[in-house]
């Protein structure tokens, strides 16, 4: 797992935070496909992971990355 690729993911995430929130709040936004595709590609560059993002139960939002069921 490359530290550089992880840093790229978080820098992209910070830069696109408002667009991500807009995509969650407004499913019909034109940015949704682009944001999801870019986030997916950045995560897959790190490894074969599954990810999920959305409103949280105990906090405003959650972002989960998991190893696709692989222990």
PDB file of N, CA, C and O in Angstrom:
ATOM      1  N   UNK A   1       0.849  -1.168   0.000  1.00  0.00           N
ATOM      2  CA  UNK A   1       0.000   0.000   0.000  1.00  0.00           C
ATOM      3  C   UNK A   1       0.900   1.239   0.000  1.00  0.00           C
ATOM      4  O   UNK A   1       1.768   1.381   0.862  1.00  0.00           O
ATOM      5  N   UNK A   2       0.697   2.105  -0.938  1.00  0.00           N
ATOM      6  CA  UNK A   2       1.548   3.272  -1.124  1.00  0.00           C
ATOM      7  C   UNK A   2       1.072   4.461  -0.284  1.00  0.00           C
ATOM      8  O   UNK A   2      -0.081   4.882  -0.375  1.00  0.00           O
ATOM      9  N   UNK A   3       1.971   4.983   0.522  1.00  0.00           N
ATOM     10  CA  UNK A   3       1.655   6.160   1.331  1.00  0.00           C
ATOM     11  C   UNK A   3       1.279   7.334   0.426  1.00  0.00           C
ATOM     12  O   UNK A   3       0.397   8.124   0.761  1.00  0.00           O
ATOM     13  N   UNK A   4       1.945   7.443  -0.706  1.00  0.00           N
ATOM     14  CA  UNK A   4       1.671   8.524  -1.660  1.00  0.00           C
ATOM     15  C   UNK A   4       0.231   8.445  -2.178  1.00  0.00           C
ATOM     16  O   UNK A   4      -0.449   9.465  -2.288  1.00  0.00           O
ATOM     17  N   UNK A   5      -0.225   7.240  -2.492  1.00  0.00           N
ATOM     18  CA  UNK A   5      -1.589   7.079  -3.014  1.00  0.00           C
ATOM     19  C   UNK A   5      -2.629   7.378  -1.939  1.00  0.00           C
ATOM     20  O   UNK A   5      -3.697   7.916  -2.233  1.00  0.00           O
ATOM     21  N   UNK A   6      -2.316   7.031  -0.699  1.00  0.00           N
ATOM     22  CA  UNK A   6      -3.226   7.347   0.408  1.00  0.00           C
ATOM     23  C   UNK A   6      -3.302   8.863   0.595  1.00  0.00           C
ATOM     24  O   UNK A   6      -4.385   9.415   0.793  1.00  0.00           O
ATOM     25  N   UNK A   7      -2.166   9.524   0.533  1.00  0.00           N
ATOM     26  CA  UNK A   7      -2.146  10.984   0.650  1.00  0.00           C
ATOM     27  C   UNK A   7      -2.910  11.641  -0.496  1.00  0.00           C
ATOM     28  O   UNK A   7      -3.612  12.630  -0.284  1.00  0.00           O
ATOM     29  N   UNK A   8      -2.778  11.096  -1.717  1.00  0.00           N
ATOM     30  CA  UNK A   8      -3.533  11.615  -2.863  1.00  0.00           C
ATOM     31  C   UNK A   8      -5.030  11.510  -2.619  1.00  0.00           C
ATOM     32  O   UNK A   8      -5.781  12.441  -2.912  1.00  0.00           O
ATOM     33  N   UNK A   9      -5.462  10.375  -2.084  1.00  0.00           N
ATOM     34  CA  UNK A   9      -6.881  10.176  -1.783  1.00  0.00           C
ATOM     35  C   UNK A   9      -7.373  11.250  -0.821  1.00  0.00           C
ATOM     36  O   UNK A   9      -8.404  11.873  -1.074  1.00  0.00           O
ATOM     37  N   UNK A  10      -6.656  11.478   0.275  1.00  0.00           N
ATOM     38  CA  UNK A  10      -7.121  12.440   1.273  1.00  0.00           C
ATOM     39  C   UNK A  10      -7.050  13.865   0.762  1.00  0.00           C
ATOM     40  O   UNK A  10      -7.915  14.676   1.092  1.00  0.00           O
ATOM     41  N   UNK A  11      -6.057  14.187  -0.023  1.00  0.00           N
ATOM     42  CA  UNK A  11      -5.994  15.535  -0.609  1.00  0.00           C
ATOM     43  C   UNK A  11      -7.169  15.753  -1.562  1.00  0.00           C
ATOM     44  O   UNK A  11      -7.781  16.821  -1.560  1.00  0.00           O
ATOM     45  N   UNK A  12      -7.481  14.748  -2.372  1.00  0.00           N
ATOM     46  CA  UNK A  12      -8.633  14.832  -3.271  1.00  0.00           C
ATOM     47  C   UNK A  12      -9.913  14.982  -2.456  1.00  0.00           C
ATOM     48  O   UNK A  12     -10.771  15.801  -2.784  1.00  0.00           O
ATOM     49  N   UNK A  13     -10.038  14.187  -1.393  1.00  0.00           N
ATOM     50  CA  UNK A  13     -11.232  14.203  -0.547  1.00  0.00           C
ATOM     51  C   UNK A  13     -11.438  15.595   0.056  1.00  0.00           C
ATOM     52  O   UNK A  13     -12.545  16.132   0.028  1.00  0.00           O
ATOM     53  N   UNK A  14     -10.373  16.168   0.596  1.00  0.00           N
ATOM     54  CA  UNK A  14     -10.464  17.510   1.187  1.00  0.00           C
ATOM     55  C   UNK A  14     -10.858  18.529   0.128  1.00  0.00           C
ATOM     56  O   UNK A  14     -11.723  19.371   0.369  1.00  0.00           O
ATOM     57  N   UNK A  15     -10.237  18.461  -1.033  1.00  0.00           N
ATOM     58  CA  UNK A  15     -10.507  19.404  -2.119  1.00  0.00           C
ATOM     59  C   UNK A  15     -11.949  19.283  -2.632  1.00  0.00           C
ATOM     60  O   UNK A  15     -12.532  20.275  -3.068  1.00  0.00           O
ATOM     61  N   UNK A  16     -12.520  18.091  -2.583  1.00  0.00           N
ATOM     62  CA  UNK A  16     -13.857  17.844  -3.138  1.00  0.00           C
ATOM     63  C   UNK A  16     -14.947  17.668  -2.083  1.00  0.00           C
ATOM     64  O   UNK A  16     -16.046  17.210  -2.397  1.00  0.00           O
ATOM     65  N   UNK A  17     -14.651  18.026  -0.848  1.00  0.00           N
ATOM     66  CA  UNK A  17     -15.602  17.810   0.254  1.00  0.00           C
ATOM     67  C   UNK A  17     -16.992  18.378  -0.042  1.00  0.00           C
ATOM     68  O   UNK A  17     -17.989  17.684   0.160  1.00  0.00           O
ATOM     69  N   UNK A  18     -17.078  19.608  -0.511  1.00  0.00           N
ATOM     70  CA  UNK A  18     -18.383  20.211  -0.773  1.00  0.00           C
ATOM     71  C   UNK A  18     -19.127  19.502  -1.895  1.00  0.00           C
ATOM     72  O   UNK A  18     -20.344  19.336  -1.822  1.00  0.00           O
ATOM     73  N   UNK A  19     -18.415  19.084  -2.925  1.00  0.00           N
ATOM     74  CA  UNK A  19     -19.054  18.351  -4.027  1.00  0.00           C
ATOM     75  C   UNK A  19     -19.538  16.989  -3.552  1.00  0.00           C
ATOM     76  O   UNK A  19     -20.591  16.524  -3.990  1.00  0.00           O
ATOM     77  N   UNK A  20     -18.784  16.337  -2.658  1.00  0.00           N
ATOM     78  CA  UNK A  20     -19.198  15.045  -2.110  1.00  0.00           C
ATOM     79  C   UNK A  20     -20.486  15.210  -1.319  1.00  0.00           C
ATOM     80  O   UNK A  20     -21.427  14.434  -1.490  1.00  0.00           O
ATOM     81  N   UNK A  21     -20.531  16.214  -0.457  1.00  0.00           N
ATOM     82  CA  UNK A  21     -21.733  16.467   0.340  1.00  0.00           C
ATOM     83  C   UNK A  21     -22.910  16.768  -0.569  1.00  0.00           C
ATOM     84  O   UNK A  21     -24.015  16.279  -0.333  1.00  0.00           O
ATOM     85  N   UNK A  22     -22.690  17.567  -1.605  1.00  0.00           N
ATOM     86  CA  UNK A  22     -23.763  17.882  -2.546  1.00  0.00           C
ATOM     87  C   UNK A  22     -24.283  16.625  -3.241  1.00  0.00           C
ATOM     88  O   UNK A  22     -25.486  16.492  -3.465  1.00  0.00           O
ATOM     89  N   UNK A  23     -23.388  15.712  -3.581  1.00  0.00           N
ATOM     90  CA  UNK A  23     -23.796  14.465  -4.236  1.00  0.00           C
ATOM     91  C   UNK A  23     -24.641  13.598  -3.308  1.00  0.00           C
ATOM     92  O   UNK A  23     -25.549  12.901  -3.761  1.00  0.00           O
ATOM     93  N   UNK A  24     -24.347  13.638  -2.024  1.00  0.00           N
ATOM     94  CA  UNK A  24     -25.125  12.856  -1.065  1.00  0.00           C
ATOM     95  C   UNK A  24     -26.482  13.510  -0.841  1.00  0.00           C
ATOM     96  O   UNK A  24     -27.506  12.828  -0.804  1.00  0.00           O
ATOM     97  N   UNK A  25     -26.489  14.822  -0.694  1.00  0.00           N
ATOM     98  CA  UNK A  25     -27.733  15.548  -0.445  1.00  0.00           C
ATOM     99  C   UNK A  25     -28.637  15.622  -1.667  1.00  0.00           C
ATOM    100  O   UNK A  25     -29.860  15.682  -1.535  1.00  0.00           O
ATOM    101  N   UNK A  26     -28.040  15.618  -2.858  1.00  0.00           N
ATOM    102  CA  UNK A  26     -28.793  15.833  -4.080  1.00  0.00           C
ATOM    103  C   UNK A  26     -28.396  14.774  -5.109  1.00  0.00           C
ATOM    104  O   UNK A  26     -27.449  14.972  -5.870  1.00  0.00           O
ATOM    105  N   UNK A  27     -29.109  13.665  -5.133  1.00  0.00           N
ATOM    106  CA  UNK A  27     -28.754  12.542  -6.010  1.00  0.00           C
ATOM    107  C   UNK A  27     -28.803  12.889  -7.494  1.00  0.00           C
ATOM    108  O   UNK A  27     -28.217  12.182  -8.314  1.00  0.00           O
ATOM    109  N   UNK A  28     -29.492  13.959  -7.843  1.00  0.00           N
ATOM    110  CA  UNK A  28     -29.618  14.300  -9.263  1.00  0.00           C
ATOM    111  C   UNK A  28     -28.533  15.271  -9.733  1.00  0.00           C
ATOM    112  O   UNK A  28     -28.560  15.715 -10.881  1.00  0.00           O
ATOM    113  N   UNK A  29     -27.585  15.603  -8.865  1.00  0.00           N
ATOM    114  CA  UNK A  29     -26.535  16.525  -9.279  1.00  0.00           C
ATOM    115  C   UNK A  29     -25.735  15.959 -10.453  1.00  0.00           C
ATOM    116  O   UNK A  29     -25.515  14.750 -10.538  1.00  0.00           O
ATOM    117  N   UNK A  30     -25.309  16.827 -11.339  1.00  0.00           N
ATOM    118  CA  UNK A  30     -24.547  16.397 -12.517  1.00  0.00           C
ATOM    119  C   UNK A  30     -23.140  15.948 -12.133  1.00  0.00           C
ATOM    120  O   UNK A  30     -22.490  15.243 -12.905  1.00  0.00           O
ATOM    121  N   UNK A  31     -22.670  16.337 -10.979  1.00  0.00           N
ATOM    122  CA  UNK A  31     -21.330  15.987 -10.517  1.00  0.00           C
ATOM    123  C   UNK A  31     -21.255  14.572  -9.947  1.00  0.00           C
ATOM    124  O   UNK A  31     -20.158  14.029  -9.810  1.00  0.00           O
ATOM    125  N   UNK A  32     -22.375  13.971  -9.616  1.00  0.00           N
ATOM    126  CA  UNK A  32     -22.402  12.702  -8.892  1.00  0.00           C
ATOM    127  C   UNK A  32     -21.572  11.606  -9.577  1.00  0.00           C
ATOM    128  O   UNK A  32     -20.749  10.960  -8.929  1.00  0.00           O
ATOM    129  N   UNK A  33     -21.780  11.398 -10.849  1.00  0.00           N
ATOM    130  CA  UNK A  33     -21.077  10.336 -11.562  1.00  0.00           C
ATOM    131  C   UNK A  33     -19.564  10.567 -11.531  1.00  0.00           C
ATOM    132  O   UNK A  33     -18.794   9.633 -11.310  1.00  0.00           O
ATOM    133  N   UNK A  34     -19.149  11.805 -11.751  1.00  0.00           N
ATOM    134  CA  UNK A  34     -17.722  12.137 -11.773  1.00  0.00           C
ATOM    135  C   UNK A  34     -17.096  11.931 -10.392  1.00  0.00           C
ATOM    136  O   UNK A  34     -16.017  11.350 -10.276  1.00  0.00           O
ATOM    137  N   UNK A  35     -17.769  12.402  -9.361  1.00  0.00           N
ATOM    138  CA  UNK A  35     -17.242  12.281  -8.000  1.00  0.00           C
ATOM    139  C   UNK A  35     -17.111  10.813  -7.604  1.00  0.00           C
ATOM    140  O   UNK A  35     -16.070  10.396  -7.096  1.00  0.00           O
ATOM    141  N   UNK A  36     -18.162  10.029  -7.834  1.00  0.00           N
ATOM    142  CA  UNK A  36     -18.138   8.611  -7.468  1.00  0.00           C
ATOM    143  C   UNK A  36     -17.042   7.887  -8.234  1.00  0.00           C
ATOM    144  O   UNK A  36     -16.315   7.078  -7.657  1.00  0.00           O
ATOM    145  N   UNK A  37     -16.915   8.165  -9.518  1.00  0.00           N
ATOM    146  CA  UNK A  37     -15.900   7.505 -10.338  1.00  0.00           C
ATOM    147  C   UNK A  37     -14.485   7.861  -9.865  1.00  0.00           C
ATOM    148  O   UNK A  37     -13.628   6.983  -9.760  1.00  0.00           O
ATOM    149  N   UNK A  38     -14.242   9.132  -9.582  1.00  0.00           N
ATOM    150  CA  UNK A  38     -12.918   9.546  -9.132  1.00  0.00           C
ATOM    151  C   UNK A  38     -12.573   8.940  -7.777  1.00  0.00           C
ATOM    152  O   UNK A  38     -11.460   8.455  -7.573  1.00  0.00           O
ATOM    153  N   UNK A  39     -13.533   8.968  -6.850  1.00  0.00           N
ATOM    154  CA  UNK A  39     -13.288   8.392  -5.529  1.00  0.00           C
ATOM    155  C   UNK A  39     -13.038   6.895  -5.630  1.00  0.00           C
ATOM    156  O   UNK A  39     -12.131   6.364  -4.990  1.00  0.00           O
ATOM    157  N   UNK A  40     -13.836   6.228  -6.427  1.00  0.00           N
ATOM    158  CA  UNK A  40     -13.661   4.793  -6.627  1.00  0.00           C
ATOM    159  C   UNK A  40     -12.273   4.481  -7.192  1.00  0.00           C
ATOM    160  O   UNK A  40     -11.601   3.568  -6.712  1.00  0.00           O
ATOM    161  N   UNK A  41     -11.849   5.220  -8.190  1.00  0.00           N
ATOM    162  CA  UNK A  41     -10.537   4.992  -8.801  1.00  0.00           C
ATOM    163  C   UNK A  41      -9.393   5.257  -7.826  1.00  0.00           C
ATOM    164  O   UNK A  41      -8.409   4.518  -7.806  1.00  0.00           O
ATOM    165  N   UNK A  42      -9.519   6.305  -7.023  1.00  0.00           N
ATOM    166  CA  UNK A  42      -8.468   6.605  -6.042  1.00  0.00           C
ATOM    167  C   UNK A  42      -8.356   5.496  -5.002  1.00  0.00           C
ATOM    168  O   UNK A  42      -7.252   5.111  -4.615  1.00  0.00           O
ATOM    169  N   UNK A  43      -9.490   4.987  -4.555  1.00  0.00           N
ATOM    170  CA  UNK A  43      -9.480   3.910  -3.564  1.00  0.00           C
ATOM    171  C   UNK A  43      -8.944   2.621  -4.184  1.00  0.00           C
ATOM    172  O   UNK A  43      -8.144   1.922  -3.561  1.00  0.00           O
ATOM    173  N   UNK A  44      -9.372   2.302  -5.393  1.00  0.00           N
ATOM    174  CA  UNK A  44      -8.896   1.082  -6.050  1.00  0.00           C
ATOM    175  C   UNK A  44      -7.410   1.156  -6.384  1.00  0.00           C
ATOM    176  O   UNK A  44      -6.751   0.121  -6.494  1.00  0.00           O
ATOM    177  N   UNK A  45      -6.872   2.364  -6.547  1.00  0.00           N
ATOM    178  CA  UNK A  45      -5.426   2.515  -6.748  1.00  0.00           C
ATOM    179  C   UNK A  45      -4.646   2.079  -5.513  1.00  0.00           C
ATOM    180  O   UNK A  45      -3.495   1.655  -5.616  1.00  0.00           O
ATOM    181  N   UNK A  46      -5.273   2.184  -4.353  1.00  0.00           N
ATOM    182  CA  UNK A  46      -4.635   1.772  -3.101  1.00  0.00           C
ATOM    183  C   UNK A  46      -4.726   0.255  -2.938  1.00  0.00           C
ATOM    184  O   UNK A  46      -3.786  -0.381  -2.461  1.00  0.00           O
ATOM    185  N   UNK A  47      -5.859  -0.318  -3.334  1.00  0.00           N
ATOM    186  CA  UNK A  47      -6.062  -1.754  -3.201  1.00  0.00           C
ATOM    187  C   UNK A  47      -7.503  -2.122  -3.525  1.00  0.00           C
ATOM    188  O   UNK A  47      -8.317  -1.251  -3.830  1.00  0.00           O
ATOM    189  N   UNK A  48      -7.811  -3.388  -3.460  1.00  0.00           N
ATOM    190  CA  UNK A  48      -9.152  -3.876  -3.762  1.00  0.00           C
ATOM    191  C   UNK A  48     -10.030  -3.671  -2.533  1.00  0.00           C
ATOM    192  O   UNK A  48     -10.161  -4.555  -1.686  1.00  0.00           O
ATOM    193  N   UNK A  49     -10.626  -2.488  -2.457  1.00  0.00           N
ATOM    194  CA  UNK A  49     -11.431  -2.110  -1.307  1.00  0.00           C
ATOM    195  C   UNK A  49     -12.855  -1.762  -1.724  1.00  0.00           C
ATOM    196  O   UNK A  49     -13.128  -1.411  -2.872  1.00  0.00           O
ATOM    197  N   UNK A  50     -13.745  -1.872  -0.752  1.00  0.00           N
ATOM    198  CA  UNK A  50     -15.126  -1.423  -0.881  1.00  0.00           C
ATOM    199  C   UNK A  50     -15.234  -0.150  -0.052  1.00  0.00           C
ATOM    200  O   UNK A  50     -14.603  -0.046   1.000  1.00  0.00           O
ATOM    201  N   UNK A  51     -16.015   0.809  -0.506  1.00  0.00           N
ATOM    202  CA  UNK A  51     -16.174   2.032   0.263  1.00  0.00           C
ATOM    203  C   UNK A  51     -17.627   2.452   0.309  1.00  0.00           C
ATOM    204  O   UNK A  51     -18.436   2.075  -0.539  1.00  0.00           O
ATOM    205  N   UNK A  52     -17.930   3.236   1.312  1.00  0.00           N
ATOM    206  CA  UNK A  52     -19.293   3.738   1.498  1.00  0.00           C
ATOM    207  C   UNK A  52     -19.197   5.072   2.229  1.00  0.00           C
ATOM    208  O   UNK A  52     -18.344   5.266   3.095  1.00  0.00           O
ATOM    209  N   UNK A  53     -20.087   5.981   1.860  1.00  0.00           N
ATOM    210  CA  UNK A  53     -20.097   7.307   2.473  1.00  0.00           C
ATOM    211  C   UNK A  53     -21.547   7.745   2.612  1.00  0.00           C
ATOM    212  O   UNK A  53     -22.378   7.445   1.755  1.00  0.00           O
ATOM    213  N   UNK A  54     -21.847   8.453   3.691  1.00  0.00           N
ATOM    214  CA  UNK A  54     -23.212   8.931   3.859  1.00  0.00           C
ATOM    215  C   UNK A  54     -23.424   9.579   5.209  1.00  0.00           C
ATOM    216  O   UNK A  54     -22.490   9.706   6.001  1.00  0.00           O
ATOM    217  N   UNK A  55     -24.667   9.992   5.475  1.00  0.00           N
ATOM    218  CA  UNK A  55     -24.995  10.593   6.772  1.00  0.00           C
ATOM    219  C   UNK A  55     -24.796   9.574   7.887  1.00  0.00           C
ATOM    220  O   UNK A  55     -25.155   8.406   7.737  1.00  0.00           O
ATOM    221  N   UNK A  56     -24.232  10.011   8.993  1.00  0.00           N
ATOM    222  CA  UNK A  56     -23.949   9.101  10.096  1.00  0.00           C
ATOM    223  C   UNK A  56     -25.045   9.074  11.143  1.00  0.00           C
ATOM    224  O   UNK A  56     -25.893   9.964  11.196  1.00  0.00           O
ATOM    225  N   UNK A  57     -25.018   8.055  11.964  1.00  0.00           N
ATOM    226  CA  UNK A  57     -25.957   7.954  13.080  1.00  0.00           C
ATOM    227  C   UNK A  57     -25.431   8.694  14.300  1.00  0.00           C
ATOM    228  O   UNK A  57     -26.192   9.366  14.996  1.00  0.00           O
ATOM    229  N   UNK A  58     -24.137   8.574  14.562  1.00  0.00           N
ATOM    230  CA  UNK A  58     -23.534   9.191  15.741  1.00  0.00           C
ATOM    231  C   UNK A  58     -22.756  10.465  15.418  1.00  0.00           C
ATOM    232  O   UNK A  58     -22.288  11.153  16.325  1.00  0.00           O
ATOM    233  N   UNK A  59     -22.618  10.775  14.157  1.00  0.00           N
ATOM    234  CA  UNK A  59     -21.949  11.997  13.721  1.00  0.00           C
ATOM    235  C   UNK A  59     -22.607  12.457  12.428  1.00  0.00           C
ATOM    236  O   UNK A  59     -23.478  11.774  11.889  1.00  0.00           O
ATOM    237  N   UNK A  60     -22.193  13.600  11.940  1.00  0.00           N
ATOM    238  CA  UNK A  60     -22.825  14.147  10.734  1.00  0.00           C
ATOM    239  C   UNK A  60     -22.671  13.234   9.519  1.00  0.00           C
ATOM    240  O   UNK A  60     -23.624  13.026   8.768  1.00  0.00           O
ATOM    241  N   UNK A  61     -21.466  12.691   9.331  1.00  0.00           N
ATOM    242  CA  UNK A  61     -21.163  11.871   8.161  1.00  0.00           C
ATOM    243  C   UNK A  61     -20.282  10.696   8.553  1.00  0.00           C
ATOM    244  O   UNK A  61     -19.659  10.702   9.615  1.00  0.00           O
ATOM    245  N   UNK A  62     -20.234   9.682   7.687  1.00  0.00           N
ATOM    246  CA  UNK A  62     -19.272   8.601   7.862  1.00  0.00           C
ATOM    247  C   UNK A  62     -18.662   8.278   6.501  1.00  0.00           C
ATOM    248  O   UNK A  62     -19.277   8.485   5.455  1.00  0.00           O
ATOM    249  N   UNK A  63     -17.450   7.773   6.549  1.00  0.00           N
ATOM    250  CA  UNK A  63     -16.741   7.325   5.346  1.00  0.00           C
ATOM    251  C   UNK A  63     -16.036   6.046   5.753  1.00  0.00           C
ATOM    252  O   UNK A  63     -15.155   6.056   6.613  1.00  0.00           O
ATOM    253  N   UNK A  64     -16.427   4.950   5.133  1.00  0.00           N
ATOM    254  CA  UNK A  64     -15.885   3.644   5.492  1.00  0.00           C
ATOM    255  C   UNK A  64     -15.181   3.026   4.296  1.00  0.00           C
ATOM    256  O   UNK A  64     -15.706   3.022   3.183  1.00  0.00           O
ATOM    257  N   UNK A  65     -13.988   2.504   4.539  1.00  0.00           N
ATOM    258  CA  UNK A  65     -13.253   1.738   3.536  1.00  0.00           C
ATOM    259  C   UNK A  65     -13.014   0.367   4.160  1.00  0.00           C
ATOM    260  O   UNK A  65     -12.484   0.261   5.266  1.00  0.00           O
ATOM    261  N   UNK A  66     -13.411  -0.682   3.439  1.00  0.00           N
ATOM    262  CA  UNK A  66     -13.207  -2.028   3.973  1.00  0.00           C
ATOM    263  C   UNK A  66     -12.575  -2.915   2.912  1.00  0.00           C
ATOM    264  O   UNK A  66     -12.637  -2.601   1.723  1.00  0.00           O
ATOM    265  N   UNK A  67     -11.971  -4.018   3.330  1.00  0.00           N
ATOM    266  CA  UNK A  67     -11.219  -4.876   2.404  1.00  0.00           C
ATOM    267  C   UNK A  67     -12.083  -5.870   1.623  1.00  0.00           C
ATOM    268  O   UNK A  67     -11.669  -7.010   1.412  1.00  0.00           O
ATOM    269  N   UNK A  68     -13.265  -5.457   1.196  1.00  0.00           N
ATOM    270  CA  UNK A  68     -14.118  -6.300   0.349  1.00  0.00           C
ATOM    271  C   UNK A  68     -14.403  -7.668   0.962  1.00  0.00           C
ATOM    272  O   UNK A  68     -14.491  -8.670   0.252  1.00  0.00           O
ATOM    273  N   UNK A  69     -14.545  -7.700   2.279  1.00  0.00           N
ATOM    274  CA  UNK A  69     -14.837  -8.971   2.946  1.00  0.00           C
ATOM    275  C   UNK A  69     -13.627  -9.862   3.145  1.00  0.00           C
ATOM    276  O   UNK A  69     -13.748 -10.961   3.687  1.00  0.00           O
ATOM    277  N   UNK A  70     -12.468  -9.404   2.716  1.00  0.00           N
ATOM    278  CA  UNK A  70     -11.250 -10.203   2.842  1.00  0.00           C
ATOM    279  C   UNK A  70     -10.614  -9.978   4.210  1.00  0.00           C
ATOM    280  O   UNK A  70     -10.323  -8.842   4.583  1.00  0.00           O
ATOM    281  N   UNK A  71     -10.398 -11.059   4.957  1.00  0.00           N
ATOM    282  CA  UNK A  71      -9.759 -10.922   6.265  1.00  0.00           C
ATOM    283  C   UNK A  71      -8.281 -10.670   6.104  1.00  0.00           C
ATOM    284  O   UNK A  71      -7.568 -10.526   7.098  1.00  0.00           O
TER     285      UNK A  71
END
